[in-house]
Amino acid sequence: MSMNHPGLTEKKLRPARTNATKQRLFEASMELIGERGASGVTVDEIAAAAGVSKGTVYYNFGSKSDLIAQLLRHGVDIMLDRLRTIEGLHEDPLEAMEAMLGQALEFMDDYPSFARLWVSENWRTPSEWGTLFVELRSELLGVIGAAIGKVAAAYAVDGGISRGSLEAAMFGAIFVVGLDRQTYNPERSREQGVAAIMTIMRGYVVR
């Protein structure tokens, strides 16, 4: 099989190189998409900004639509890794939640255009990447929901609050507060944003 499909074999044997290429494409794409939106950016521009050939983009990722889909997946994977890593460093679930929020806002500071792409495309109906957004949103909500579950196991909480609605409130607040800081209030610190979002969780806990 390797003789018939040398390209596929070569790609499988060099995952580190593929991952490095994907990261460069992710960073270049997010910057360009942040300036002009997904529809206003070409594969040629993305490839040039990432320092790779257009052929490399098509070889590794297929069409422009497939490229953006995989970059959305890549961005969420980065965010999930950060959230899961930081959460495991705290025994108190409220402290863990606070640390996770800090990581989420830091991610948006690092990749501001990803947050804009997410918000602009996630609620677009119909969306070219609608099915993917459902999957990615579910994964992010799952991490938030697990963290909320740990709070509920350790503290007395308001059972009248829908867990699903609470997850959605936290999820939405992360993006709204992050984008608000970037766009309208850059003078506000990350810590102020975290404290504001944490009022949702502290209202869930019955003192």
C-alpha positions as CSV (number, residue, x, y, z in Angstrom):
1,M,0.0,0.0,0.0
2,S,2.9,2.4,0.8
3,M,4.1,2.1,-2.8
4,N,0.7,3.0,-4.2
5,H,0.1,5.8,-1.8
6,P,3.5,7.3,-0.8
7,G,2.0,10.7,0.0
8,L,-0.4,9.2,2.6
9,T,2.3,7.1,4.2
10,E,4.7,10.1,4.3
11,K,2.1,12.2,6.0
12,K,1.3,9.5,8.6
13,L,5.0,9.1,9.4
14,R,5.5,12.8,10.1
15,P,2.7,13.9,12.5
16,A,5.0,16.4,14.3
17,R,5.6,18.2,11.0
18,T,1.9,18.2,10.1
19,N,1.0,19.5,13.6
20,A,3.6,22.3,13.3
21,T,2.1,23.2,9.9
22,K,-1.4,23.2,11.3
23,Q,-0.4,25.5,14.1
24,R,1.2,28.0,11.6
25,L,-1.9,27.8,9.4
26,F,-4.1,28.3,12.5
27,E,-2.3,31.4,13.6
28,A,-2.0,32.9,10.1
29,S,-5.7,32.1,9.3
30,M,-7.0,33.6,12.6
31,E,-5.1,36.8,11.9
32,L,-6.4,37.1,8.4
33,I,-10.0,36.0,9.2
34,G,-10.0,38.5,12.0
35,E,-9.3,41.3,9.5
36,R,-11.7,40.3,6.8
37,G,-13.9,37.4,7.9
38,A,-13.7,33.8,6.6
39,S,-15.3,34.5,3.3
40,G,-12.9,37.3,2.5
41,V,-9.7,35.2,2.9
42,T,-8.3,33.0,0.1
43,V,-6.2,29.8,0.5
44,D,-3.3,31.6,-1.3
45,E,-3.3,34.3,1.4
46,I,-3.4,31.9,4.2
47,A,-0.6,29.8,2.7
48,A,1.6,32.8,2.1
49,A,1.0,34.2,5.7
50,A,1.9,30.7,7.1
51,G,5.0,30.4,5.0
52,V,3.8,27.3,3.2
53,S,2.8,26.5,-0.4
54,K,-0.8,26.5,-1.5
55,G,-0.2,22.8,-2.5
56,T,0.8,22.0,1.0
57,V,-2.5,23.4,2.3
58,Y,-4.6,21.4,-0.2
59,Y,-2.5,18.3,0.4
60,N,-2.9,18.3,4.1
61,F,-6.3,19.9,4.5
62,G,-8.3,19.7,1.3
63,S,-10.5,22.6,0.4
64,K,-10.7,26.0,2.1
65,S,-13.9,24.9,3.8
66,D,-12.2,21.8,5.1
67,L,-9.2,23.8,6.2
68,I,-11.3,26.2,8.3
69,A,-13.2,23.2,9.7
70,Q,-9.9,21.6,10.8
71,L,-8.6,24.9,12.2
72,L,-11.8,25.3,14.2
73,R,-11.2,21.8,15.6
74,H,-7.5,22.7,16.3
75,G,-8.5,25.9,18.2
76,V,-11.0,24.1,20.4
77,D,-8.4,21.3,21.1
78,I,-6.0,24.0,22.3
79,M,-8.6,25.5,24.5
80,L,-9.8,22.1,25.9
81,D,-6.2,21.1,26.7
82,R,-5.7,24.3,28.7
83,L,-9.0,23.9,30.6
84,R,-8.4,20.3,31.5
85,T,-4.8,20.9,32.5
86,I,-5.5,23.8,34.8
87,E,-8.6,22.2,36.4
88,G,-6.5,19.3,37.6
89,L,-4.2,21.6,39.6
90,H,-6.9,22.7,42.2
91,E,-8.6,20.6,44.8
92,D,-11.4,23.2,45.5
93,P,-13.8,23.0,42.6
94,L,-14.7,26.8,42.8
95,E,-11.0,27.6,42.6
96,A,-10.7,25.1,39.7
97,M,-13.6,26.9,37.9
98,E,-12.0,30.3,38.5
99,A,-8.7,29.0,37.1
100,M,-10.4,27.5,34.1
101,L,-12.1,30.8,33.3
102,G,-8.8,32.5,33.5
103,Q,-7.4,30.1,31.0
104,A,-10.4,30.5,28.7
105,L,-9.9,34.3,28.7
106,E,-6.2,33.9,28.2
107,F,-6.9,31.7,25.2
108,M,-9.0,34.5,23.7
109,D,-6.3,37.0,24.4
110,D,-3.9,34.8,22.5
111,Y,-6.3,34.1,19.6
112,P,-8.8,37.0,19.6
113,S,-9.8,36.2,16.0
114,F,-10.8,32.7,16.9
115,A,-13.4,34.0,19.3
116,R,-14.7,36.4,16.7
117,L,-14.9,33.6,14.1
118,W,-16.6,31.3,16.6
119,V,-19.3,33.9,17.5
120,S,-19.9,35.1,14.0
121,E,-20.3,31.6,12.5
122,N,-21.6,29.6,15.4
123,W,-25.0,31.3,15.4
124,R,-25.2,31.8,11.6
125,T,-28.2,29.8,10.2
126,P,-27.5,27.9,8.1
127,S,-23.8,27.7,8.7
128,E,-21.3,26.0,6.5
129,W,-19.8,24.4,9.6
130,G,-23.0,23.9,11.5
131,T,-22.6,20.2,12.3
132,L,-19.0,20.8,13.4
133,F,-20.1,23.6,15.7
134,V,-22.6,21.3,17.4
135,E,-19.8,18.8,18.1
136,L,-17.3,21.3,19.3
137,R,-19.8,23.2,21.4
138,S,-20.8,19.9,23.0
139,E,-17.2,19.2,24.0
140,L,-16.6,22.6,25.5
141,L,-19.9,22.5,27.4
142,G,-19.0,19.0,28.6
143,V,-15.8,20.3,30.3
144,I,-17.8,23.2,31.8
145,G,-20.5,20.8,32.9
146,A,-18.0,18.5,34.6
147,A,-16.6,21.4,36.5
148,I,-20.0,22.5,37.6
149,G,-20.8,19.0,38.6
150,K,-17.8,19.0,41.0
151,V,-19.0,22.2,42.5
152,A,-22.4,20.7,43.1
153,A,-20.8,17.6,44.7
154,A,-18.7,19.8,47.1
155,Y,-21.1,22.6,48.0
156,A,-24.8,23.1,48.6
157,V,-26.2,24.5,45.4
158,D,-29.5,25.8,44.1
159,G,-31.3,22.7,42.7
160,G,-33.9,24.9,41.0
161,I,-31.3,26.1,38.5
162,S,-31.1,24.1,35.3
163,R,-27.6,22.6,34.9
164,G,-27.9,22.9,31.1
165,S,-28.9,26.6,31.3
166,L,-26.1,27.2,33.8
167,E,-23.5,25.6,31.4
168,A,-24.8,27.7,28.6
169,A,-24.7,30.9,30.8
170,M,-21.0,30.2,31.7
171,F,-20.1,29.3,28.1
172,G,-21.8,32.5,26.7
173,A,-20.3,34.7,29.4
174,I,-16.8,33.5,28.5
175,F,-17.1,34.6,24.9
176,V,-19.0,37.8,25.6
177,V,-16.7,39.0,28.4
178,G,-13.6,38.0,26.3
179,L,-14.8,39.8,23.2
180,D,-16.0,42.8,25.1
181,R,-12.6,43.3,26.7
182,Q,-10.9,43.0,23.3
183,T,-13.3,45.3,21.4
184,Y,-14.6,47.9,23.8
185,N,-12.8,47.7,27.2
186,P,-9.1,46.7,26.7
187,E,-8.3,48.5,30.0
188,R,-10.2,45.9,32.0
189,S,-8.0,43.1,33.3
190,R,-8.5,39.4,32.8
191,E,-9.0,39.1,36.6
192,Q,-11.9,41.5,36.4
193,G,-13.5,39.4,33.7
194,V,-13.0,36.2,35.7
195,A,-14.5,37.8,38.8
196,A,-17.6,38.9,36.8
197,I,-18.2,35.5,35.3
198,M,-17.7,33.8,38.7
199,T,-20.7,35.7,40.1
200,I,-22.8,33.2,38.1
201,M,-21.2,30.3,39.9
202,R,-21.3,32.0,43.3
203,G,-25.0,32.6,42.8
204,Y,-25.4,28.9,42.2
205,V,-23.8,28.0,45.5
206,V,-26.1,28.3,48.5
207,R,-24.3,30.0,51.4
